[in-house]
Amino acid sequence: MNINSGDRSESPAAPANEVASFDIRHLSAEQLGALGVSQIAYVKRVVVNGEQGFAIHAADGTPMAIAGDRDVALAAIVQHEMQPLSVH
């Protein structure tokens, strides 16, 4: 599907080494919500049962884990082949 041209018909798949391009202004709410879900995880300082920890969330906000140390949280994200980002 070529989103840039306004043509909504199916188009041949791009070769594996090509990056598909699209106009982000035409994403649906669902597509925008799913953007980066499997590639990005956020780390946020939290307090759980009176103890400080670091929550790991998927890009869509889904809680994934809690670590006792920020470096452990970051390492866990990298170990799962995701890009860590901090939330302030």
Secondary structure, 3 states (H helix, E strand, C coil): CCCCCCCCCCCCCCCCCCCCCCCHHHCCHHHHHHCCCCCEEEEEEEEECCEEEEEEEECCCCEEEEECCHHHHHHHHHHCCCEEEECC
